Amino acid sequence: MATFGYEVKYSTSNGNKQEVFVTTNPNITLTKLQPGLQVTITITALGLGFQKKSAPVSQTFTVPSFASSSTPEGQQIVLPEDPQGVTLEMTTGEQVILRWIAPKGLNANSLTAIIRHAPETDGTGTWPNSTLLSDSITASTTQAVLPKIDGEYLIKFRNNDLQVSENAVSAILDQPDPLPLLNITTVREDTTDPPFQGQFEDAFYSDEYDGIVIDGDQTLDQIPEVDEVGSFDFTGTQLLTGRYYFTNIVDLGAKFSAKFKRTLKSRGIYPADLIDSKTENIDRWTDFDGVIPDATSAELYFRTSDVGTVDAFFLLETGDNLLLETGDKLELQSDINFGEWVPMFSGQYAGRQFQFKAELTSESEDETPLIDELGFQLVMESRTEQSATIASGAGAKVVTFTNAFYQTPSLGLTAFNMASGDYYEITSPTRSGFTVTFYNSSASAVSRNFQYVATGYGTEQS
């Protein structure tokens, strides 16, 4: 049944207030209610002309006091305290240590630290518009070792009743690059036209929200009545996981050590934020008001291969290529074996080819992560290779770098035991080496000693 309005009834336990009204607004606000007062709300969805009605949904709540909440049974419970003394400590590696003061009070030792990350570095990150980093660290340990990612680290405490602190407390990381970086490629799946041109699995691009969301388990063809479709984007029961595979694979031409800077901006949403549209049992709703969709997350992954792509085509028995109607050769599917998927955090990673995907997860079938921005920057750090003393010999001396660079580096050469009028020429410089020849004043090749310094980007791996 399509929904055109709602009949709302509510009454208070002291009998002082009872009201029945019809509205088209899916949200209502009740004011001037005293803490501890029980309120019973009954909502019925109305069809076309406000004639057809759904089965009513009724629930009793206890009006919470400050820093408290209530269960669907009306039992009031105290929320965990907000974290205090949150700081971020840098390490020498690609990790940081988030620290906080141990919680106090009743059941403090049973609290869990929930840590999320938002990409903003100006302090505007919010709890629902963030991704999960950790949900398994006991709050009394007072610290967590986390991946080093620019942005805002947010923390709340959660108790055994799955209630969380009212306010998130945060610390911000905005680190400068310690070494010069060479940008190899920048990929943004959300800025292409049209956006997100890769492959979807149990996820799709929503025009309504302009981002990637988790899909439902049905198609329109499987729904007998169009009037029963609550949303043409989301049909059936929403799945809890989905994946998006990036459009292209990155091939560096050889195996190199590289560094990633990820772009991942995700937020939680209720795609059908109507009481009669929710499919999960009301006793398990984490947020009755529907304003904190924090049971979602998204993560960026990659995997690598150390070998290159070899063109392979279908062949006829005659040995000729099987051609498409366009005249192009029909290519076989790639047989490259990639490694395991690993999360993309800060750090050095080695490989020749890189494939990328985003994973979307939700703990509730009424919430989905919405990926607004998705991509990465692949960079290589500057490095310098310096040689010991080398004898040139009386001819062209071919020098091979210990490790090849990604591109031809800048060269500096210091010569020894040079006579008056001697000089040298550097020829054929490449990313893997160069050739040098020393001459005397008569332009005859002579043997001299020298050292070189090569400064460039990237380290080819064996």
Phi, psi and omega in degrees: 000126174291142184261128179242353179179184184218140169258120186244127174238137173212150179214157181252157185293335179273359176074007183277345184218122175222139183205145175228130178208163178245136183214156172260357182277125180284358179234137175231152179236126176253126184242168176059039176255132183283142176303140180091347180285138177269134181236128176255124181240132176236126184235132177237128178282141182246140179270197183302130182074009181060027183263308182281135184238149173272174172293138182289151173244126184234143180206145177249133182232156171257128180297121185283156170267178181301137179059038175218168177216182180219152177276165176302338179277359178088008180274125183277134177229154180270131179289153173301151179295156174290143176301150180233153174062040182281125179223162180237127182247127179282150174239174181282343181263211182258034179227161174232162177243117176268126182241152176207166179278139181300134178293156182238175175093186183297134178063021181298326183287347181264000182284147177247139177274121176257121186239128179233168183225133174244145186284346183292141178248010181251012178085010182262006178296146180233159185299308180289337180264052183212172180242150185285133173253319183203139175219028185228011183262128178295132185298331182289349177286341172067010178199158177214135175269122189230159175295147182275107181225127176303137180140200185247125175267121182246142183223140169226163173257145178234137179263183183291343176271009179066019172273141183243164178305151180292321185237139173275143175245146191221167171220146189248140174240123176220087190263137173283157177284123183290334182233153174301143183238143174257121179281113179278313178200148173239124182241129175228108180288336185274349183254003176284168180234106000284164182286156174054073183266009179279201184257141181250145174224109182059029177210166179201164175274124180263119174296326182297319183256353180056052179187179181270134178226166176284143184274168171268175185264012179226162171247167180302327181295338182270356182258119188291328184237124179298328180296342181275357181279113179283330179211130180285345174278318185246110182240142182078195177277131182294137175286169183256351178218154176203162183222150173228127180257129184301155185297315188236155170264142178264126178243118181275356179088340176196173180280119181231158169273125184224166181232142180251146166236110188276153170239113181213109177239114185226149176218154178271144177221157167260103183294335177230077188275055177233141184302317182282354177268344182287133183260342182280147179305133184300333179293344182253006178296127178277342185207096185295324181287341178072038181242351182232076179281078186252014178267028182231162174199166176216150181216149179256132182234159172214162173217159189233159171224144181266001183245160180268170178277131177251125179296125178228135186231153174293135180242145172280170180298335179284349184094354178284157177284141172280124187254149171280173179298333179283351184094352179284154177288141177278115188269141176288157175294142182299139179253023181292134176263111177270160177280194180286152174288134178229148179296143178270102173241186177292146178148169178267132180227143183248140177172168174261308179249142182232131176243149190227149175208161173243137177251129177250134181225151176216144176268354182226139179284359177258355181236149174220144168289147175239112180273113179272318184230136185209128178169196180196163170239125179259121185230161174234142182277154176288144176212160180232132176247127182236134185265166166279183180288132183237137175270127185284330190074163184275064180177190180289126180256116178272123181249130176247128179296150177302316174227129180295148175272170177288325176219169185302124181277170170279144186241142171229137185228132176247121183258149179237170180042040178279139175265167179300129180091354178290151175204172180221159177232132175259124180232163175052047176289133177224181179289344182253352179165195181201173177237136179229141177228131178261141179231151172268186184294345177264010179067025175263141181293134180226163180266128177222160177265147180204164171230150178235156173231123178244127180238122181200205185232141174086151178229114178290135182260149179279000000 
